[in-house]
Amino acid sequence: MFAGLQGWQLVIIIALVLLLFAAPKLPAMARNLGQSMRIFKSEVKQMKDEDKTQRGGAADADPVEGRIVDEDVRDRDARGTGSHRSDLP
């Protein structure tokens, strides 16, 4: 069907079809696209500003030391998974 057409030729044909059949709707589509881009841009700016304020507050705080806590022997024994009562300290 499109054996003799190259990629750029198909793009031109699609653009012409859009111009012919969607011409009345193009201004509204362009307006909506511009409005969407403005909203997107303002949201990205707002996210960056929020990120800067959050990082600024977190950078002033002291770092928190994390450690891995083993399961308590009493908890295992209460569930019945401990081997003996002599395991208790």
N, C-alpha and C positions, 0 to 999 in steps of 0.2 A: 504494500500500500504506500509506504513512504520510502521505498527502496532508493529512489533517485534523489531524495532530499538529504541535505546535510543538517547538522545541528543548528547552525546559525539561521538557516532558511526556515526551520520550524519555529524558531523564536520570533522571527519577523512575521510569520503567518499568524501565530498566536496573538502577537501584539496587535495586528490589524483586526483580527476578529474581536478582540476586546474593545478596540476603539469603535468599531462599528456597532456592536450590540450593547456595550456598557457605557457609551459616551454620556448619557444623561446622569448616570450614577457616579461618574469619575470625580466631580468636585466634592461630593459628599464623602466618598471614600478617601480622598486626599485629606480632607478636613479631619476625618476620624483618625487617620493615620498620624497626622500632626499632633492632634490632641493626645493620642495614646503615647507618642514619643515624649511629649512634655511631661505627662504623668509619670512615665517610667523614669525619666531623668530626675525628676524631683524625688521620687521614692528612693532611687539609688543614692542620691545626695543625702537624704535623711538617714538612710541606713549607715552610710559612712560616718555621719556626724554622731549617731548613737554609738557606733563602734568605738569612736575616738573617746567619747565620754566614759564609756564602760572600761576601756583599757586604762584610761587615766586614773580612775578610782582604784582599779585592781593593782596597778603598778605601785601605788603608795602603801598598800597593805603588805604585811609580812607574809612570806611564803608559808604554806601549811605543810608540815611534815606528815607524810603518809606512812603507815606501816601495816603489814599483813598480820592479822590476829588469827591464831589457830583456834579451831573449834574447842570449846571448853569440854573437858572430860566429863564434867557433871551433866552437861547437856546430852552427850552421847549416851551416858548411862541411863538417863531419864527416858530416852527414846528406846532403850533396850539394845543399843548397838555397841555399847561398851563391853569389853571382854570380862573384866572382873571388878569387884568393888575395891580391890587393892590398887586400882589405877588412880584413885583419888589422892590428892596431895595431903 
